[in-house]
Amino acid sequence: MAHGISRAAAPSPARVAFASLIGTAVEWYDFFLFGICAALIFPKAFFPSQTPAIALLASFATFGVAFLARPLGAVFFGHLGDTVGRKSALVTTLLLMGLATCLIGVVPSYETSGIWGAVILVALRLCQGFAIGGEWGGAALMAIEHSPEGKRGFYGVFSQIGNPIGFFLCNAVLQVVIWLTSEDAFLRWGWRIGFLMSAVLVIIGLYVRLNITDAAIFTEAKARQAPAHRKPVPIKTLFRDHWNVLLRTVCLQAAFSVGSYALISFYGAYTQRTLGLPSSWVLISGMVGAVVSIPFYFYFARMSDRIGRRGVYLMGIGAWLLIAFPFYWLINTSSLWGVIAASSLAWALGHAGTYAVQSSYLSECFPTEIRYTGISISYQLASVLWSAPSSFVAVWLFTRTGSIYAVSGFVAAAALLALLALATMRETYRSDLRRSGDASDPLQ
């Protein structure tokens, strides 16, 4: 009877995909909101006593500390997701991320509390990083492990488009605040509205996630495991038996990670502080780029189900190489259309071309028993190694050389590293997720 109830209650792949989408959209809304404010708001709100360059670096440091907590979140939630269940981990990450984001909306500024405002900001940012460390892996797996055979790329993309949707939402909210108030009011207090509004999105996300269940592929694997006192520790198994897969997948993500932060994130600070363009242009171009990318996400995901993950990922890495230098040439036109064009190219070709298939490709690289831990740690180690320092490296390169194209060279170098990693990996799109042998080894 219990078996029958379980099958009857099993949610459809579409419903799980939507739950994956709404949850990651909320998480990325919170995460990107902080990133935008780190470039536009926090240098003035929390570090006004510093020179503009030092204040910007300090502000990016508060953004970067989240990357220190992300691997810890990957280990914790990966273990929870592999031993207890994907759903339990996902509900917890959403609650933690939402609470931290709402509290950021009431952190006192430097004018009110001195340096303590920045200290509280860093602590809450660490909570955000810890939550995001476990969010992506679980959301991706819920969609992919419920998907029909031959459609993992398509269903897996729903966890990925939460990224551009979250980016669009946070830009849209901030832009509406500017329109309804003024740029000065936005800088003084209006930015807090975006963080406080996260509470509404979290409630929606929780409602959806509480009404899904773990996939049969996971519950069957869990039932086959040894008794609790003899169960292997997922992270130990990962580093002992799958370290070579982990290393290659981390390097594979270099192009996406560096491109996203050295181009899509860094240009906001560059356009405002060096070119003197309005902050609203950054928000508008970000919204347009994110929206334009969504159909490309679906296109690349469906293509990966037909020709394979490897070929699509190759196109995405190639796109980062091709647009790295034209991106800042378009930005330097100092026109709104130039900034929008740069953002749209980066989002639609580079970002979508790699990130659209990342969930399905990485999931197919690790066996079910450690899959949550494997893809989470792979993704978060890539974030620590490539994403976290990208903003600092971009600032340093630009300051040292005086040329923004040094940042473009940085992106191109990361893309070349990703190409080398891809060359050592084989195709996985026809692998059986239930197998834990050769199907989980993507090496040549």
Helices and strands as residue ranges (DSSP letters): H 2-9, H 13-40, H 42-46, H 52-83, H 86-104, H 110-113, H 116-145, H 152-160, H 162-180, H 183-185, I 186-190, H 191-196, H 198-209, H 216-224, G 228-230, H 234-241, H 243-252, H 254-259, I 260-265, H 266-273, H 279-307, H 309-331, H 336-345, I 346-351, H 352-355, H 358-363, G 368-370, H 371-382, I 383-387, H 388-401, H 405-423, G 438-440
